[in-house]
């Protein structure tokens, strides 16, 4: 299993579907070589430089944490069962209630729809958060399978970066 990076009062908690097999093997978030997560963070202004996968724990110093709705590494999201999502939904809600990040950033619309049980979701900040007082933000998945340009994806994450900067 890949460890969560959590502590109370985070600025952003990034929430993925589940770890890739590569992440499970290395113990680091967003470790698959085709994943663009770390480049997206840098290009959007969320991080001051390009971080490497093995530095994921260092982002706690920036106020950023990591978790997933399902903890079990799989080859793809099609391998996640309904039972795992149901259990993960409850565990994630408990983590949010306990750690109370300012923003819960769902890395992929599917992650948010699984968590919220809402069917219609737009990019960006969501109305009516599941856990009161936590801003919910839906961002595109950083997977190389996503059919959006890097510029489009970075533009959405830049909204998050602007919000964080304004709060400082």
Secondary structure by P-SEA (a helix, b strand, c coil): cccccccccccbbbbcccccaaaaaacccccccccaaaaaaaaacccccccccccccccccccccccccccccccccccccaaaaaaaaaaaaaaaaaccccccccccaaaaaaaacccccccccccccccccbbbbbbccccccccccaaaaaaaaaaaaaaaaaac
